[in-house]
Amino acid sequence: MASLRRFSAKSVAIIGAGPSGLAAAKFFRAEKAFSKIVVFEQRADVGGLWKYTPETGDGAFVVPQTNAHVEVESPIVQKSSATQRRDSKTEATFLSPIYERLETNIPKSLMGYGEAKFPDSIQLFPGHAEVQQYLEDYAKPVLDLIRFRTQVDSVKFLQVTTSNDGSISEEWSICSQNVTSGERICEVYNAVVVASGHYSTPFVPEISGLQEWHQAFPGTVSHSKHYRRPEAFTDKKVVVVGNSASGLDISSQISPFCKTVLLSQKSESYLAGGFASDSKIQTLSQISQLNSKNKTVHFSDGRIEEDVDSILFCTGYLYTLPFLRDLSPNPVGDGTHIEHTYRHLLYAPHPTLSFLALPQRVIPFPLSEAQSSVLARIYSGRLCVPSEEDMEAWETATIAEQGSGGDFHTLKFPKDAEYINSMHDWAVEAEPRDGLEHGGQGKMSRRWGPWEYWARENFPAIRKAFVAKGEDRKNVTTLEEIGFDFEKASAQPDSLKANEERLG
């Protein structure tokens, strides 16, 4: 193994004030090592994607969408008060993928940050407004670090220097623009934490006849990012493409309003167990062709459906980083994952660039805490990182194990739990420093134990039991109310043995 590297940063830029960016702000401030911490947020509030926008913005929808090398996202500009008033101001709105009736698919007791519980009074699977309020409360101690309505449009690497003690310092140019005034400034930072998420650019696959259909029947093809309310599909025959969280949830929501819901899927979703069965939803194979001349949808198993009114793609998003377009080697390839990363976190050529919450099928809030605890220690010089060669070897090994496409960042349980604990354990290795909490160790993330493993493994079944309550689910606030008791489950010998094996 090549020698370890120690980095030192005094100024840190965090791009995004969503769940991961807020966690980063807290951990970097707690490290007490940085003279300048700035969080750039293009929206007017914290919360990132959880900040619901009623606007659909589907006028900008294009098909297919497979190119991950896109321009910086453009806002929808609207009047913030009555248009007839001369003093009305324009407000730049960035579309959120959150829809009106969205509830989390993770129970609140597992979903939240380690240091902040969701209120006991809210339902077990919170609605988006409750999550947004939770994030606003969590953000209060770091609001002074955030520049709102400020969009980063360019991040460029400048130089690297090595001091006499062997520590490495790097510099990055960050250019940002106020989306209201248009004022643009460029600054230099020692480290950049990308916490902008990966739910901006919809992925819409190339399908024979899709473009022709989109042109022939404007407004009938859309993506879940633009979905807001089920009433929009009243009395329609709808094909929903994709059966991950959004595809399953939206299918269930629109079913009472539609004539028919046809759910097109590659394979059965691991989340399917979290949704109640619905006789009105038919599960079909992948779409092979669209014929706009006779308005038919052809499926790979030979089935043909006529008179389809709407096609809704719930096919996920591309990983896009338009502000890093000039970086070489570029971390954005085909958009299925971020390249040149170490442990889904650090940019191997220059580790003072990092990416939060890249992994899929994870519990993102505690994961972001665990990652942030590591980054704060690396950039303060308390924790070393491997050589670029060893980082590249990790990426090569991960590709060999999981593939280089969309599965690269996929951490199926228990890998997600193991990853959170590996981040926690890495942070514990940092050199202690006087003045920090926990006896000099610094701010810590929560290490997962038997309860978290149990809740994570069972949350699809927990959600199914929750949904089965119908409207009464809104009164359910604990796992025990729907029959999930950890103490009783732990008393079962098989359950206890499984948890012991996972935790080593």
KANORNOR-V406158 format. One record per backbone hydrogen bond with DSSP energy under -0.5 kcal/mol. CO is the residue of the C=O (numbers start at 0). NH is the residue of the N-H. E is the energy in kcal/mol with one decimal. If there is no record, write none. Layout:
co,nh,e
CO,NH,E
CO,NH,E
This chain:
co,nh,e
4,384,-2.7
5,167,-2.9
9,34,-1.3
9,35,-1.7
10,189,-1.2
10,190,-1.3
11,37,-2.2
12,14,-0.5
12,192,-3.3
13,15,-0.9
13,39,-3.0
14,194,-2.2
16,46,-2.3
17,21,-2.4
18,22,-1.5
19,23,-2.2
20,24,-2.3
21,25,-1.9
22,26,-2.2
23,27,-2.8
24,28,-2.0
25,29,-2.1
26,30,-1.0
27,31,-0.5
27,32,-0.6
28,31,-1.3
35,11,-2.8
37,13,-3.0
37,39,-0.6
38,40,-0.5
38,146,-3.2
39,15,-2.9
40,149,-2.6
42,148,-2.6
46,49,-2.0
47,50,-1.9
48,97,-0.5
49,51,-1.3
56,59,-1.7
57,60,-1.4
64,203,-2.1
65,67,-0.6
67,69,-1.4
74,76,-0.6
75,77,-0.5
75,92,-2.9
77,90,-3.3
81,84,-1.6
84,87,-1.4
88,79,-3.5
90,77,-1.9
90,92,-0.6
92,75,-3.3
92,94,-0.6
98,101,-1.8
101,127,-1.5
106,109,-1.8
106,110,-2.3
107,111,-1.6
112,115,-0.9
118,121,-1.0
123,107,-3.0
123,125,-0.7
125,103,-2.8
126,130,-1.8
127,131,-2.5
128,132,-2.1
129,133,-2.0
130,134,-2.3
131,135,-2.3
132,136,-2.3
133,137,-2.2
134,138,-2.0
135,139,-0.7
136,139,-0.8
138,141,-2.3
138,142,-0.5
139,142,-1.0
141,144,-1.8
142,145,-1.5
144,38,-2.7
145,147,-0.8
146,40,-2.3
146,149,-0.6
148,150,-0.5
148,178,-2.4
149,151,-0.5
150,152,-0.5
150,176,-2.5
153,174,-2.6
155,172,-3.1
158,170,-2.4
160,168,-3.1
162,165,-1.8
166,162,-2.6
167,7,-2.6
168,160,-3.0
170,157,-2.9
170,158,-0.9
171,173,-0.5
171,188,-2.5
172,155,-2.5
172,174,-0.5
173,186,-2.5
174,152,-2.2
174,153,-1.4
175,184,-2.3
176,150,-2.8
176,178,-0.6
177,181,-2.4
182,177,-2.9
184,175,-2.7
186,173,-3.1
188,171,-2.9
190,12,-2.6
191,193,-0.6
191,353,-2.3
192,14,-2.9
192,194,-0.8
193,355,-2.7
194,17,-0.5
199,201,-0.7
200,317,-2.8
201,203,-0.6
203,64,-2.0
204,206,-0.5
206,209,-2.5
207,289,-2.7
208,212,-2.1
209,213,-2.6
210,214,-2.1
211,215,-2.4
212,216,-2.7
216,219,-1.9
219,310,-3.2
221,312,-3.0
222,225,-2.1
223,226,-1.1
227,99,-1.4
227,100,-0.5
228,231,-1.1
229,232,-2.2
230,233,-1.6
232,235,-1.8
235,237,-0.7
235,258,-2.1
235,259,-1.2
236,308,-2.0
236,309,-1.8
237,239,-0.6
237,261,-3.1
238,240,-0.6
238,311,-3.0
239,241,-0.7
239,263,-3.0
240,313,-3.4
243,247,-2.5
244,248,-2.3
245,249,-2.9
246,250,-1.8
247,251,-1.8
248,252,-2.0
249,253,-2.7
250,254,-1.5
251,255,-0.5
253,256,-1.6
253,257,-1.9
256,234,-3.0
259,237,-2.7
260,262,-0.6
260,281,-2.8
261,239,-2.7
261,263,-0.8
262,283,-3.1
263,241,-3.0
268,271,-1.2
270,273,-2.5
271,274,-1.8
277,280,-1.6
279,260,-1.5
279,281,-0.6
281,262,-3.3
281,283,-0.5
283,264,-2.0
285,299,-3.0
287,207,-0.5
288,297,-3.1
289,291,-0.6
290,294,-0.6
290,295,-1.9
293,306,-0.5
294,306,-0.8
294,307,-1.1
295,290,-2.8
296,304,-2.7
297,287,-2.8
297,288,-1.6
298,301,-2.2
302,298,-2.8
304,296,-2.7
309,238,-2.6
310,221,-2.3
310,312,-0.6
311,240,-2.8
311,313,-0.6
312,223,-2.4
313,243,-0.5
315,202,-2.5
317,200,-0.6
317,319,-0.8
320,323,-2.2
321,324,-1.2
322,154,-2.7
323,326,-1.7
330,332,-0.7
330,338,-3.4
334,318,-2.7
336,332,-0.7
336,338,-0.5
339,347,-2.5
340,342,-0.5
341,344,-1.4
341,345,-2.0
343,357,-0.5
344,354,-2.9
345,341,-2.3
345,347,-0.8
346,349,-0.6
349,352,-1.9
351,191,-3.1
352,346,-2.5
353,193,-3.0
359,410,-2.0
361,363,-0.8
362,366,-1.7
363,367,-2.5
364,368,-1.7
365,369,-2.3
366,370,-2.5
367,371,-2.6
368,372,-2.2
369,373,-1.2
370,374,-2.4
371,375,-2.5
372,376,-1.0
373,377,-2.2
374,378,-2.8
375,379,-1.0
376,381,-1.8
376,382,-1.4
377,380,-1.1
378,8,-2.4
381,430,-2.2
384,4,-3.6
386,390,-2.2
387,391,-2.5
388,392,-1.8
389,393,-1.7
390,394,-1.9
391,395,-2.5
392,396,-2.3
393,397,-2.3
394,398,-2.4
395,399,-2.0
396,400,-1.6
397,401,-3.2
397,402,-0.5
398,402,-2.1
404,407,-1.7
406,409,-1.0
408,359,-2.5
408,410,-0.6
409,411,-0.7
411,414,-2.7
413,417,-2.6
414,418,-2.3
415,419,-2.1
416,420,-2.1
417,421,-2.1
418,422,-2.2
419,423,-2.1
420,424,-2.6
421,425,-1.9
422,426,-2.4
423,427,-1.7
424,428,-0.8
425,428,-1.0
426,429,-1.7
432,435,-1.5
435,439,-1.4
436,441,-3.2
437,440,-1.3
439,432,-2.1
448,452,-2.1
449,453,-2.4
450,454,-2.8
451,455,-2.8
452,456,-2.3
453,457,-1.6
454,458,-0.8
455,458,-0.6
457,461,-2.5
458,462,-2.6
459,463,-2.0
460,464,-2.0
461,465,-1.9
462,466,-3.1
463,467,-2.0
465,468,-1.3
466,469,-2.3
468,471,-1.5
469,472,-1.7
470,473,-1.4
471,474,-1.9
472,475,-1.8
474,476,-0.6
475,123,-2.7
478,481,-1.5
478,483,-2.0
479,482,-1.7
482,484,-0.7
483,485,-0.6
484,488,-2.5
485,489,-2.9
486,490,-0.9
488,491,-1.4
491,495,-2.3
492,496,-2.3
493,497,-2.2
494,498,-2.1
495,499,-2.1
496,500,-2.1
497,501,-2.0
498,502,-2.1
500,503,-0.7
